[in-house]
Amino acid sequence: MVVGSTGALGAVIVQRFIREGAQTIGASRSQATSVDGAAFIEADATDAGSVEELFRAAVNRMGHLDIVVNTVGSYVPANPISATPPGDWDRAMDINLKSTFLCTRAAIRCMRGRRFGRVFNTAAQSGVFPESGKAAYSISKSGVILLTELAAQELRGTGITINVIAPGIIDTASNRAEMPNADFSKWAKPESIADAICNLCSEEAGNITGSTLQF
């Protein structure tokens, strides 16, 4: 299941899973776009009740969940700590960190009984190397990395791995439109991220957990 499946990155990951022959569910607040071959469940990843219902519905439909990829996230206006509006702080923590916590918790609960699972969260380079002037965003994304590392420690020996993707700027149509003069060749490609996730879903990657994959 890919949470945040209607975003540019989530949609590419859904497409990749389908090409691999995986039964795939996409989840998002609204079905703005659809991917042929994938089921869709509407859900709000920042709401605990909605996330619980999402995972319940996914298990009822599929029987079980082997892989959960959480791509939910959002950028907030860049401000230093002293100038960060409380509303921007709350939005960053809700969309970037709280959604990750809720989906990670639900995924672990679904996977424990089968002693197998692959969980992927999405942070950012700003979470690895905090950027001055991007307080709310950097802190929320560093929280995603720490949450993933702690979950990996808790899950050792369970057959469940959890890793985090930390891209810089992702090469999407909207980012190109916002930064038309940038060097797109240096941006993270959604297809490369999807490739890495698929590789880590293999049995051979069963010992890789708690890792931050930078793009």
N, C-alpha and C positions, 0 to 999 in steps of 0.2 A: 504494500500500500504506500502510495506517495501522498503525503499531506502537503497541501499547497500546490496541487497538480495543475492549476490553471496559470501559474506563473511561468515565465520563460524557462527557468531552469527545471521546475517540476514537470512541465510538459515534455521536455526532452528526455527526462529520466523515465517517465511513463512509456514513451515511445520505444526506448531502448529495452525495457523489460518485456514489452510485447514482442519485439523482434526476437528476444531470447526465448519466447514461448511461455513466459510466466503469466499466470492468471493475475490480473492487475486491477486494483481499485485506485481511483483518484479521489481525493477529498479536498474540498475548498469551500469558502463561504458561498460561492455562487458558481454555477457552471457556465462561465463566460465563453469557454471554448471546450470542445470535447475531443478526445482521441479515440479513433476507431479501435475497437477491441478491448477497451477498458470500461469497467463499471464506474459509476460515480455516486458518491454520497456527499450530501451537503453538510457542512459542519463548521463551527467556529472554534478554531484551535486555541483561542484565549479563554474559552469558557469550559470549566471543569465538567459540567453536566453534558455539554455538547460533545466533548471529547470521549467521555465514557460511552455515550450512545453511539458515536462513530465506531469505536472499536467493537462494541457489542454487535452492531449491524454488520461490520466487516467479517467478524468470526461466524456469524449466522449465515452469511452469504458464501463464504469461502471454506468454512470448516475450521481453519486455523490461519494464522499469519506467520510466515517465515521471515519476511523482510518488511521493515518500516523505515521510510525515508521522510524526514521532516524538513521541508524546504521553506516553511513559513518564516517570513522576516520582512522587515521594512527599514528603510533609511529615515532618519529624522534630521531636521535642520541642524547644521553645524554651529555649535556654540561652546564657549568655554564654560566651566562649571558655574562661575559666578553669574553668567548670563543665560543659563539654561532654564527655560520655563518649566515649572513642575509638570505641566501637561505633556510636554515633549518627553520628559523623563519617564513618566508613567506609560506613555505610548510605546517607547522603546523597550521598557521592561516587559510590558504585556505581550507585545507582538513578537519580540525576539527571544526573550528568556522564559516568560511564563508559558508560552505555547510549547516551547521545547521541553520544559519540565512536565507538563501535562501529557504530552505525547510519549515522552520517554517512560514515564510511570505506567501509562496504559499499555505500552508495548511490552514492557517487562512482565507485567501481570498476565498478559496473553501468552507469552512465550515460555514462562517458567515450567509449566507442566510438561512440555514436549522436550525440554532441555536442548533446544536449538533456536537460534534466532540471530538476525542481523539488524542492527539499529544504526541509523545514520542521522546525525544532526548537521545543521548548517550554521557556521559562524562566519567570520570574515577576517581578512588580514588585519583589520583594525582591532580585532580582539587578540591577535597575537602580538602586534606591535602597536600599542595604543597611540592614537594620534591626538596631539594637542588641538583643542578646539572642537573635538568630536566626543565630548564627555559621555553623553547618554548612549550614543551608538556604540562606542568602543567598550564601555563598561558592560553593556548588555551582551555584546558578542563575546567578551572575555568570560562572562558568566556561563555562556553556552559551552565553551571549551572546558571550563572547570567542572561543570555539571557532568559532561561526558566522561571526563577522566575519573571522577568519583564513582560514577555508575559502573565504569569498567572494573574498578577495584571491587565493588560490591558483587559483581557478576562473575568473577573468576571461578572457574570450575563448574559453571552452570550450562555451558554450551552456547551461551549468548554473548555475542561480541557487540561492542558499540564504539563507533568512531565518528569523527567530526570533520567536515569539509570546511576549509577556510580559504575561500577565493578572494582575490583582489576585485577589481572591477570585472564583472561578467559581461561577455560580448553578447549583448542583446540589442534588438532594434531600438528600444526606448533609450538605452544608454548611449547608443550611437547618435540618436537624435539630440540628446542633451549635451553631448560633447563631440560635435562634428569634426573638430580639429585634432582630436586625440589620436594616438598611435594604436589602432585597434589590434595590431599584431601582438601587443604585449598583454592583452586582456585574456582572462580565463574563458575557455571555450566550454559551453554547456555539454557538448559531446564528450570532451575529455573528462569532465567530472562524472558523467554517466558511465564512462568506461571504467573509471577507478572504482566506482561503487559496485559495478557488476563483478569486477575482479575480486573485491573483498567479500562478495557473497559466496564464493566458492568454498568447498570444504578445506582446500589447501590453505585458505586464509584464516582458518579457525583460531590461530594463535595471535592474530593481529587485533588488538583491542586497546582502546584508550588513546589511539593515535590521532594526531591532527594532520590532515592532508592539505598542504598549502598549494594553491594554484595562482 
